[in-house]
């Protein structure tokens, strides 16, 4: 009757280990840096591996010219570039965490449990 309890115990242990590894991954991603840019590097956004923006650098020539419209176009492009690089870094880290296994839906499942480092 209780033969399956050992398997459940192992699953619970594995889930706890995965949660611990996910926290380590989140901590590691928070320390990593990516830079997105636009307009031949006239606007640069520095973000951590979680996609949180840390710094915005704007070429002084954009401000001197008071080229607001160009700046307004370049900022979202640079933000998107930084976010895409952070997502790529996250995907690479997830691959290393799962031993190279592509587990469909893992990121979504972890997000629902609050364990996805990209959204923490």
Steps between C-alpha positions, in 0.01 A plus 500: 500500500781745580750385238469824303589722795873450444461638150304797630772566756762494225292735288463741791875491561568566132252789502675654801839459330364663184362790706840545660672490161249751362580740785871461425428566132299809590785630716749433222285669235459804722880542502546460123487800268377544143500814289244581234556782258337689216596767249860382450545490879371855545266362768606212725302323769679287759289233667564203724428143394147531635428785260496772767636827358805624689622790287415710196777668300418761237756639256540872581449590133135393526445738787701785348294482181186479709392218274212387717320300230807292419567444869140390552544246218836373622414450868236228449724326246789496748272377782371220277854408399610474864192297590558259210858446615384438856247242376772328297727491807210357702440229239868406501505480879184287501666261253796461734269453800306224328815331369428603143156344500235705328203459730199655326301725730757499785533878501122540496454246779766666714342838435168371633668375817688827543838333442587645157808722546412714202186620669621514861 
